[in-house]
Amino acid sequence: MDMSDRRVRAGGDVHRTLRNMGERGLLQRFSALLMARPKTWSFERPNSPEAGARYAMEQREAVLRAMRMYAPDTTIVFDVDFGHTDPQLVLPYGGTVHVDGPARRITVTY
């Protein structure tokens, strides 16, 4: 698989997942979407810094495209350090997340 195939798949996978959630009415149920910072490098995908930046941009564009279509009023916060990031914040199940867009603050209670 060449680099262009990987880029299309990355943005396509993200868009497809969000589209599927949107088609089921799930995205409209949330007032905010927190997207982790994309993992742009791995031993299986040793991207250059430029390729990693393109990969992250294509994922971001895929999120924006899906959210415009299915939940245009939802606040989106990109590049949060959870998931497969380093450093990594752990978000246990069962907590509450409050997103204050104007203050640019995220509060997690659990």
N, CA, C and O atoms as CSV, one atom per row, in Angstrom:
chain,resi,resn,atom,element,x,y,z
A,1,MET,N,N,0.854,-1.166,0.000
A,1,MET,CA,C,0.000,0.000,0.000
A,1,MET,C,C,0.900,1.228,0.000
A,1,MET,O,O,1.766,1.365,0.864
A,2,ASP,N,N,0.699,2.122,-0.966
A,2,ASP,CA,C,1.517,3.332,-0.985
A,2,ASP,C,C,0.924,4.393,-0.068
A,2,ASP,O,O,-0.172,4.224,0.466
A,3,MET,N,N,1.654,5.484,0.109
A,3,MET,CA,C,1.267,6.525,1.065
A,3,MET,C,C,-0.101,7.105,0.748
A,3,MET,O,O,-0.875,7.380,1.665
A,4,SER,N,N,-0.421,7.298,-0.539
A,4,SER,CA,C,-1.722,7.899,-0.869
A,4,SER,C,C,-2.860,6.967,-0.458
A,4,SER,O,O,-3.906,7.448,-0.023
A,5,ASP,N,N,-2.691,5.657,-0.581
A,5,ASP,CA,C,-3.716,4.715,-0.143
A,5,ASP,C,C,-3.920,4.802,1.362
A,5,ASP,O,O,-5.056,4.762,1.835
A,6,ARG,N,N,-2.831,4.921,2.122
A,6,ARG,CA,C,-2.934,5.023,3.579
A,6,ARG,C,C,-3.664,6.291,3.991
A,6,ARG,O,O,-4.490,6.264,4.903
A,7,ARG,N,N,-3.363,7.413,3.318
A,7,ARG,CA,C,-4.014,8.679,3.668
A,7,ARG,C,C,-5.503,8.597,3.409
A,7,ARG,O,O,-6.303,9.022,4.243
A,8,VAL,N,N,-5.885,8.055,2.264
A,8,VAL,CA,C,-7.307,7.944,1.937
A,8,VAL,C,C,-7.991,7.051,2.961
A,8,VAL,O,O,-9.081,7.374,3.433
A,9,ARG,N,N,-7.363,5.933,3.310
A,9,ARG,CA,C,-7.968,5.019,4.264
A,9,ARG,C,C,-8.107,5.660,5.637
A,9,ARG,O,O,-9.121,5.464,6.308
A,10,ALA,N,N,-7.110,6.421,6.063
A,10,ALA,CA,C,-7.166,7.037,7.391
A,10,ALA,C,C,-8.337,7.997,7.481
A,10,ALA,O,O,-9.163,7.871,8.385
A,11,GLY,N,N,-8.429,8.948,6.570
A,11,GLY,CA,C,-9.555,9.872,6.579
A,11,GLY,C,C,-10.857,9.161,6.307
A,11,GLY,O,O,-11.889,9.502,6.885
A,12,GLY,N,N,-10.818,8.167,5.426
A,12,GLY,CA,C,-12.021,7.409,5.098
A,12,GLY,C,C,-12.545,6.611,6.270
A,12,GLY,O,O,-13.754,6.560,6.492
A,13,ASP,N,N,-11.653,5.985,7.027
A,13,ASP,CA,C,-12.068,5.207,8.196
A,13,ASP,C,C,-12.717,6.102,9.246
A,13,ASP,O,O,-13.747,5.752,9.822
A,14,VAL,N,N,-12.110,7.253,9.488
A,14,VAL,CA,C,-12.650,8.187,10.483
A,14,VAL,C,C,-14.016,8.685,10.027
A,14,VAL,O,O,-14.973,8.685,10.801
A,15,HIS,N,N,-14.103,9.108,8.773
A,15,HIS,CA,C,-15.378,9.621,8.254
A,15,HIS,C,C,-16.451,8.536,8.277
A,15,HIS,O,O,-17.590,8.798,8.662
A,16,ARG,N,N,-16.099,7.342,7.875
A,16,ARG,CA,C,-17.062,6.243,7.828
A,16,ARG,C,C,-17.599,5.925,9.226
A,16,ARG,O,O,-18.796,5.689,9.391
A,17,THR,N,N,-16.725,5.917,10.224
A,17,THR,CA,C,-17.162,5.645,11.593
A,17,THR,C,C,-18.130,6.720,12.078
A,17,THR,O,O,-19.183,6.408,12.633
A,18,LEU,N,N,-17.772,7.982,11.867
A,18,LEU,CA,C,-18.651,9.070,12.304
A,18,LEU,C,C,-19.943,9.107,11.482
A,18,LEU,O,O,-21.016,9.387,12.017
A,19,ARG,N,N,-19.837,8.828,10.198
A,19,ARG,CA,C,-21.044,8.778,9.362
A,19,ARG,C,C,-22.003,7.715,9.874
A,19,ARG,O,O,-23.207,7.948,9.973
A,20,ASN,N,N,-21.466,6.558,10.197
A,20,ASN,CA,C,-22.312,5.479,10.715
A,20,ASN,C,C,-22.981,5.881,12.025
A,20,ASN,O,O,-24.149,5.567,12.250
A,21,MET,N,N,-22.245,6.572,12.883
A,21,MET,CA,C,-22.830,7.054,14.133
A,21,MET,C,C,-23.893,8.119,13.846
A,21,MET,O,O,-24.938,8.153,14.497
A,22,GLY,N,N,-23.619,8.981,12.873
A,22,GLY,CA,C,-24.573,10.022,12.507
A,22,GLY,C,C,-25.846,9.454,11.912
A,22,GLY,O,O,-26.939,9.936,12.211
A,23,GLU,N,N,-25.724,8.446,11.082
A,23,GLU,CA,C,-26.901,7.810,10.468
A,23,GLU,C,C,-27.808,7.175,11.515
A,23,GLU,O,O,-29.015,7.059,11.302
A,24,ARG,N,N,-27.241,6.766,12.633
A,24,ARG,CA,C,-28.018,6.152,13.714
A,24,ARG,C,C,-28.512,7.195,14.730
A,24,ARG,O,O,-29.155,6.838,15.717
A,25,GLY,N,N,-28.215,8.469,14.492
A,25,GLY,CA,C,-28.667,9.520,15.386
A,25,GLY,C,C,-27.829,9.693,16.633
A,25,GLY,O,O,-28.231,10.407,17.552
A,26,LEU,N,N,-26.672,9.055,16.685
A,26,LEU,CA,C,-25.861,9.114,17.899
A,26,LEU,C,C,-25.137,10.449,18.053
A,26,LEU,O,O,-25.062,10.974,19.164
A,27,LEU,N,N,-24.611,11.002,16.987
A,27,LEU,CA,C,-23.818,12.230,17.088
A,27,LEU,C,C,-24.649,13.398,17.591
A,27,LEU,O,O,-24.129,14.273,18.284
A,28,GLN,N,N,-25.922,13.423,17.256
A,28,GLN,CA,C,-26.793,14.520,17.666
A,28,GLN,C,C,-27.095,14.479,19.163
A,28,GLN,O,O,-27.601,15.459,19.711
A,29,ARG,N,N,-26.801,13.382,19.825
A,29,ARG,CA,C,-27.111,13.231,21.252
A,29,ARG,C,C,-26.084,13.911,22.146
A,29,ARG,O,O,-26.309,14.048,23.348
A,30,PHE,N,N,-24.955,14.340,21.576
A,30,PHE,CA,C,-23.867,14.884,22.376
A,30,PHE,C,C,-23.657,16.357,22.053
A,30,PHE,O,O,-23.762,16.772,20.899
A,31,SER,N,N,-23.361,17.139,23.082
A,31,SER,CA,C,-23.141,18.567,22.869
A,31,SER,C,C,-21.701,18.866,22.458
A,31,SER,O,O,-21.409,19.966,21.990
A,32,ALA,N,N,-20.794,17.892,22.631
A,32,ALA,CA,C,-19.393,18.109,22.255
A,32,ALA,C,C,-18.772,16.788,21.804
A,32,ALA,O,O,-19.193,15.706,22.213
A,33,LEU,N,N,-17.772,16.912,20.961
A,33,LEU,CA,C,-16.986,15.771,20.500
A,33,LEU,C,C,-15.531,16.056,20.843
A,33,LEU,O,O,-14.979,17.074,20.425
A,34,LEU,N,N,-14.911,15.162,21.601
A,34,LEU,CA,C,-13.485,15.274,21.907
A,34,LEU,C,C,-12.741,14.294,21.017
A,34,LEU,O,O,-13.004,13.092,21.055
A,35,MET,N,N,-11.818,14.800,20.218
A,35,MET,CA,C,-11.017,13.958,19.330
A,35,MET,C,C,-9.586,13.947,19.837
A,35,MET,O,O,-8.973,14.998,20.028
A,36,ALA,N,N,-9.071,12.769,20.050
A,36,ALA,CA,C,-7.685,12.647,20.498
A,36,ALA,C,C,-6.736,13.104,19.391
A,36,ALA,O,O,-7.083,13.118,18.210
A,37,ARG,N,N,-5.561,13.466,19.803
A,37,ARG,CA,C,-4.503,13.801,18.845
A,37,ARG,C,C,-4.191,12.528,18.059
A,37,ARG,O,O,-3.928,11.488,18.663
A,38,PRO,N,N,-4.213,12.586,16.739
A,38,PRO,CA,C,-3.981,11.369,15.955
A,38,PRO,C,C,-2.562,10.831,16.148
A,38,PRO,O,O,-1.598,11.588,16.265
A,39,LYS,N,N,-2.472,9.539,16.175
A,39,LYS,CA,C,-1.160,8.893,16.223
A,39,LYS,C,C,-0.644,8.865,14.785
A,39,LYS,O,O,-1.158,8.125,13.946
A,40,THR,N,N,0.356,9.662,14.515
A,40,THR,CA,C,0.808,9.840,13.131
A,40,THR,C,C,2.065,9.051,12.794
A,40,THR,O,O,2.566,9.123,11.673
A,41,TRP,N,N,2.568,8.305,13.755
A,41,TRP,CA,C,3.778,7.526,13.522
A,41,TRP,C,C,3.702,6.238,14.318
A,41,TRP,O,O,3.240,6.236,15.459
A,42,SER,N,N,4.146,5.161,13.734
A,42,SER,CA,C,4.287,3.893,14.447
A,42,SER,C,C,5.358,3.085,13.722
A,42,SER,O,O,5.801,3.467,12.639
A,43,PHE,N,N,5.764,1.993,14.303
A,43,PHE,CA,C,6.749,1.151,13.629
A,43,PHE,C,C,6.187,0.588,12.329
A,43,PHE,O,O,6.928,0.360,11.373
A,44,GLU,N,N,4.869,0.363,12.297
A,44,GLU,CA,C,4.238,-0.133,11.076
A,44,GLU,C,C,4.030,0.987,10.059
A,44,GLU,O,O,3.918,0.728,8.861
A,45,ARG,N,N,3.978,2.241,10.540
A,45,ARG,CA,C,3.751,3.398,9.668
A,45,ARG,C,C,4.714,4.513,10.076
A,45,ARG,O,O,4.301,5.488,10.705
A,46,PRO,N,N,5.988,4.376,9.723
A,46,PRO,CA,C,6.975,5.383,10.135
A,46,PRO,C,C,6.924,6.608,9.214
A,46,PRO,O,O,7.781,6.784,8.348
A,47,ASN,N,N,5.919,7.437,9.413
A,47,ASN,CA,C,5.734,8.624,8.580
A,47,ASN,C,C,6.815,9.674,8.850
A,47,ASN,O,O,7.321,9.794,9.966
A,48,SER,N,N,7.151,10.419,7.818
A,48,SER,CA,C,7.985,11.605,7.996
A,48,SER,C,C,7.141,12.650,8.719
A,48,SER,O,O,5.921,12.505,8.781
A,49,PRO,N,N,7.747,13.686,9.261
A,49,PRO,CA,C,6.943,14.744,9.899
A,49,PRO,C,C,5.912,15.348,8.943
A,49,PRO,O,O,4.793,15.657,9.354
A,50,GLU,N,N,6.278,15.514,7.688
A,50,GLU,CA,C,5.351,16.076,6.709
A,50,GLU,C,C,4.187,15.128,6.445
A,50,GLU,O,O,3.033,15.553,6.381
A,51,ALA,N,N,4.493,13.839,6.290
A,51,ALA,CA,C,3.438,12.846,6.050
A,51,ALA,C,C,2.534,12.726,7.272
A,51,ALA,O,O,1.322,12.562,7.133
A,52,GLY,N,N,3.113,12.807,8.464
A,52,GLY,CA,C,2.315,12.757,9.681
A,52,GLY,C,C,1.377,13.949,9.784
A,52,GLY,O,O,0.227,13.803,10.199
A,53,ALA,N,N,1.856,15.110,9.413
A,53,ALA,CA,C,1.014,16.314,9.435
A,53,ALA,C,C,-0.131,16.184,8.433
A,53,ALA,O,O,-1.259,16.580,8.729
A,54,ARG,N,N,0.147,15.635,7.253
A,54,ARG,CA,C,-0.920,15.411,6.257
A,54,ARG,C,C,-1.944,14.416,6.788
A,54,ARG,O,O,-3.150,14.623,6.651
A,55,TYR,N,N,-1.461,13.343,7.390
A,55,TYR,CA,C,-2.338,12.310,7.946
A,55,TYR,C,C,-3.275,12.920,8.985
A,55,TYR,O,O,-4.480,12.670,8.960
A,56,ALA,N,N,-2.720,13.723,9.903
A,56,ALA,CA,C,-3.533,14.370,10.942
A,56,ALA,C,C,-4.533,15.343,10.317
A,56,ALA,O,O,-5.684,15.399,10.748
A,57,MET,N,N,-4.111,16.109,9.306
A,57,MET,CA,C,-4.997,17.069,8.658
A,57,MET,C,C,-6.158,16.344,7.958
A,57,MET,O,O,-7.300,16.800,8.009
A,58,GLU,N,N,-5.861,15.226,7.312
A,58,GLU,CA,C,-6.916,14.484,6.617
A,58,GLU,C,C,-7.907,13.880,7.605
A,58,GLU,O,O,-9.103,13.818,7.317
A,59,GLN,N,N,-7.436,13.438,8.751
A,59,GLN,CA,C,-8.360,12.947,9.770
A,59,GLN,C,C,-9.240,14.085,10.286
A,59,GLN,O,O,-10.445,13.908,10.466
A,60,ARG,N,N,-8.644,15.237,10.520
A,60,ARG,CA,C,-9.397,16.401,10.998
A,60,ARG,C,C,-10.459,16.804,9.974
A,60,ARG,O,O,-11.602,17.079,10.340
A,61,GLU,N,N,-10.088,16.839,8.709
A,61,GLU,CA,C,-11.044,17.192,7.657
A,61,GLU,C,C,-12.183,16.180,7.576
A,61,GLU,O,O,-13.329,16.553,7.323
A,62,ALA,N,N,-11.872,14.903,7.788
A,62,ALA,CA,C,-12.911,13.870,7.774
A,62,ALA,C,C,-13.892,14.071,8.923
A,62,ALA,O,O,-15.098,13.895,8.748
A,63,VAL,N,N,-13.384,14.436,10.092
A,63,VAL,CA,C,-14.247,14.706,11.252
A,63,VAL,C,C,-15.138,15.906,10.951
A,63,VAL,O,O,-16.349,15.851,11.163
A,64,LEU,N,N,-14.548,16.977,10.464
A,64,LEU,CA,C,-15.324,18.179,10.167
A,64,LEU,C,C,-16.406,17.911,9.131
A,64,LEU,O,O,-17.531,18.392,9.265
A,65,ARG,N,N,-16.069,17.148,8.101
A,65,ARG,CA,C,-17.046,16.812,7.047
A,65,ARG,C,C,-18.230,16.036,7.624
A,65,ARG,O,O,-19.382,16.349,7.322
A,66,ALA,N,N,-17.959,15.040,8.441
A,66,ALA,CA,C,-19.035,14.227,9.020
A,66,ALA,C,C,-19.863,15.041,10.007
A,66,ALA,O,O,-21.090,14.938,10.023
A,67,MET,N,N,-19.207,15.840,10.820
A,67,MET,CA,C,-19.942,16.613,11.823
A,67,MET,C,C,-20.792,17.701,11.176
A,67,MET,O,O,-21.890,17.986,11.654
A,68,ARG,N,N,-20.304,18.314,10.098
A,68,ARG,CA,C,-21.127,19.303,9.375
A,68,ARG,C,C,-22.401,18.646,8.855
A,68,ARG,O,O,-23.466,19.263,8.831
A,69,MET,N,N,-22.280,17.403,8.447
A,69,MET,CA,C,-23.410,16.693,7.866
A,69,MET,C,C,-24.411,16.227,8.927
A,69,MET,O,O,-25.619,16.335,8.716
A,70,TYR,N,N,-23.938,15.718,10.050
A,70,TYR,CA,C,-24.820,15.044,11.007
A,70,TYR,C,C,-25.037,15.785,12.323
A,70,TYR,O,O,-26.042,15.551,12.996
A,71,ALA,N,N,-24.128,16.667,12.703
A,71,ALA,CA,C,-24.266,17.373,13.990
A,71,ALA,C,C,-23.563,18.728,13.894
A,71,ALA,O,O,-22.572,18.966,14.583
A,72,PRO,N,N,-24.077,19.606,13.043
A,72,PRO,CA,C,-23.357,20.861,12.774
A,72,PRO,C,C,-23.239,21.801,13.966
A,72,PRO,O,O,-22.369,22.672,13.960
A,73,ASP,N,N,-24.067,21.663,14.976
A,73,ASP,CA,C,-24.008,22.561,16.131
A,73,ASP,C,C,-23.154,22.018,17.276
A,73,ASP,O,O,-23.045,22.657,18.322
A,74,THR,N,N,-22.562,20.872,17.092
A,74,THR,CA,C,-21.759,20.241,18.135
A,74,THR,C,C,-20.389,20.900,18.234
A,74,THR,O,O,-19.735,21.141,17.219
A,75,THR,N,N,-19.958,21.190,19.457
A,75,THR,CA,C,-18.611,21.708,19.696
A,75,THR,C,C,-17.620,20.579,19.476
A,75,THR,O,O,-17.828,19.464,19.955
A,76,ILE,N,N,-16.545,20.859,18.754
A,76,ILE,CA,C,-15.508,19.856,18.492
A,76,ILE,C,C,-14.205,20.353,19.100
A,76,ILE,O,O,-13.786,21.485,18.858
A,77,VAL,N,N,-13.567,19.492,19.894
A,77,VAL,CA,C,-12.267,19.799,20.484
A,77,VAL,C,C,-11.276,18.796,19.905
A,77,VAL,O,O,-11.412,17.590,20.110
A,78,PHE,N,N,-10.290,19.296,19.187
A,78,PHE,CA,C,-9.280,18.439,18.559
A,78,PHE,C,C,-8.021,18.374,19.409
A,78,PHE,O,O,-7.762,19.247,20.238
A,79,ASP,N,N,-7.248,17.324,19.184
A,79,ASP,CA,C,-5.894,17.155,19.721
A,79,ASP,C,C,-5.838,17.015,21.233
A,79,ASP,O,O,-4.898,17.496,21.865
A,80,VAL,N,N,-6.835,16.363,21.820
A,80,VAL,CA,C,-6.821,16.071,23.250
A,80,VAL,C,C,-5.894,14.869,23.464
A,80,VAL,O,O,-5.892,13.937,22.661
A,81,ASP,N,N,-5.117,14.890,24.533
A,81,ASP,CA,C,-4.147,13.821,24.790
A,81,ASP,C,C,-4.762,12.649,25.536
A,81,ASP,O,O,-4.492,12.448,26.720
A,82,PHE,N,N,-5.587,11.880,24.846
A,82,PHE,CA,C,-6.047,10.596,25.352
A,82,PHE,C,C,-6.026,9.632,24.185
A,82,PHE,O,O,-5.799,10.038,23.045
A,83,GLY,N,N,-6.257,8.372,24.456
A,83,GLY,CA,C,-6.142,7.374,23.390
A,83,GLY,C,C,-4.707,6.914,23.279
A,83,GLY,O,O,-4.081,6.571,24.282
A,84,HIS,N,N,-4.179,6.905,22.063
A,84,HIS,CA,C,-2.822,6.396,21.824
A,84,HIS,C,C,-1.817,7.533,21.717
A,84,HIS,O,O,-0.975,7.534,20.819
A,85,THR,N,N,-1.898,8.494,22.622
A,85,THR,CA,C,-0.982,9.624,22.588
A,85,THR,C,C,0.090,9.473,23.652
A,85,THR,O,O,-0.016,8.623,24.537
A,86,ASP,N,N,1.105,10.289,23.563
A,86,ASP,CA,C,2.163,10.313,24.567
A,86,ASP,C,C,2.559,11.766,24.747
A,86,ASP,O,O,3.184,12.324,23.845
A,87,PRO,N,N,2.232,12.415,25.862
A,87,PRO,CA,C,1.643,11.864,27.083
A,87,PRO,C,C,0.174,11.485,26.877
A,87,PRO,O,O,-0.464,11.897,25.908
A,88,GLN,N,N,-0.326,10.710,27.791
A,88,GLN,CA,C,-1.674,10.168,27.667
A,88,GLN,C,C,-2.468,10.423,28.941
A,88,GLN,O,O,-2.009,10.123,30.043
A,89,LEU,N,N,-3.661,10.980,28.778
A,89,LEU,CA,C,-4.587,11.136,29.891
A,89,LEU,C,C,-5.522,9.941,29.899
A,89,LEU,O,O,-6.010,9.525,28.848
A,90,VAL,N,N,-5.773,9.395,31.058
A,90,VAL,CA,C,-6.675,8.253,31.178
A,90,VAL,C,C,-8.059,8.782,31.537
A,90,VAL,O,O,-8.211,9.529,32.503
A,91,LEU,N,N,-9.062,8.398,30.761
A,91,LEU,CA,C,-10.445,8.784,31.019
A,91,LEU,C,C,-11.236,7.526,31.356
A,91,LEU,O,O,-11.638,6.794,30.451
A,92,PRO,N,N,-11.467,7.264,32.633
A,92,PRO,CA,C,-12.220,6.060,33.001
A,92,PRO,C,C,-13.692,6.195,32.621
A,92,PRO,O,O,-14.209,7.305,32.499
A,93,TYR,N,N,-14.349,5.082,32.439
A,93,TYR,CA,C,-15.781,5.068,32.149
A,93,TYR,C,C,-16.566,5.579,33.345
A,93,TYR,O,O,-16.139,5.429,34.489
A,94,GLY,N,N,-17.709,6.180,33.075
A,94,GLY,CA,C,-18.619,6.560,34.137
A,94,GLY,C,C,-18.466,7.977,34.637
A,94,GLY,O,O,-19.183,8.382,35.552
A,95,GLY,N,N,-17.564,8.738,34.073
A,95,GLY,CA,C,-17.377,10.111,34.519
A,95,GLY,C,C,-18.191,11.082,33.681
A,95,GLY,O,O,-18.926,10.696,32.773
A,96,THR,N,N,-18.034,12.354,34.019
A,96,THR,CA,C,-18.711,13.420,33.306
A,96,THR,C,C,-17.658,14.373,32.763
A,96,THR,O,O,-16.706,14.725,33.460
A,97,VAL,N,N,-17.837,14.788,31.519
A,97,VAL,CA,C,-16.936,15.745,30.897
A,97,VAL,C,C,-17.732,17.009,30.608
A,97,VAL,O,O,-18.804,16.955,30.004
A,98,HIS,N,N,-17.201,18.145,31.045
A,98,HIS,CA,C,-17.821,19.436,30.752
A,98,HIS,C,C,-16.867,20.207,29.846
A,98,HIS,O,O,-15.698,20.401,30.179
A,99,VAL,N,N,-17.379,20.644,28.695
A,99,VAL,CA,C,-16.584,21.417,27.744
A,99,VAL,C,C,-17.102,22.845,27.759
A,99,VAL,O,O,-18.266,23.098,27.449
A,100,ASP,N,N,-16.228,23.772,28.120
A,100,ASP,CA,C,-16.546,25.193,28.114
A,100,ASP,C,C,-15.758,25.815,26.970
A,100,ASP,O,O,-14.597,26.192,27.126
A,101,GLY,N,N,-16.420,25.915,25.806
A,101,GLY,CA,C,-15.758,26.416,24.612
A,101,GLY,C,C,-15.211,27.816,24.750
A,101,GLY,O,O,-14.039,28.043,24.451
A,102,PRO,N,N,-16.037,28.786,25.204
A,102,PRO,CA,C,-15.528,30.149,25.317
A,102,PRO,C,C,-14.320,30.284,26.247
A,102,PRO,O,O,-13.422,31.083,25.979
A,103,ALA,N,N,-14.289,29.515,27.330
A,103,ALA,CA,C,-13.166,29.570,28.268
A,103,ALA,C,C,-12.025,28.657,27.840
A,103,ALA,O,O,-10.946,28.676,28.432
A,104,ARG,N,N,-12.276,27.848,26.794
A,104,ARG,CA,C,-11.287,26.881,26.305
A,104,ARG,C,C,-10.826,25.966,27.448
A,104,ARG,O,O,-9.634,25.790,27.697
A,105,ARG,N,N,-11.842,25.385,28.138
A,105,ARG,CA,C,-11.568,24.557,29.302
A,105,ARG,C,C,-12.371,23.258,29.217
A,105,ARG,O,O,-13.544,23.265,28.844
A,106,ILE,N,N,-11.729,22.159,29.566
A,106,ILE,CA,C,-12.377,20.855,29.674
A,106,ILE,C,C,-12.198,20.402,31.107
A,106,ILE,O,O,-11.084,20.388,31.631
A,107,THR,N,N,-13.327,20.023,31.756
A,107,THR,CA,C,-13.297,19.539,33.124
A,107,THR,C,C,-13.852,18.121,33.134
A,107,THR,O,O,-14.926,17.862,32.591
A,108,VAL,N,N,-13.121,17.214,33.750
A,108,VAL,CA,C,-13.531,15.815,33.844
A,108,VAL,C,C,-13.755,15.475,35.310
A,108,VAL,O,O,-12.894,15.729,36.151
A,109,THR,N,N,-14.907,14.903,35.611
A,109,THR,CA,C,-15.235,14.478,36.971
A,109,THR,C,C,-15.544,12.994,36.947
A,109,THR,O,O,-16.370,12.538,36.156
A,110,TYR,N,N,-14.879,12.235,37.819
A,110,TYR,CA,C,-15.142,10.802,37.922
A,110,TYR,C,C,-14.797,10.304,39.286
A,110,TYR,O,O,-14.951,9.116,39.567
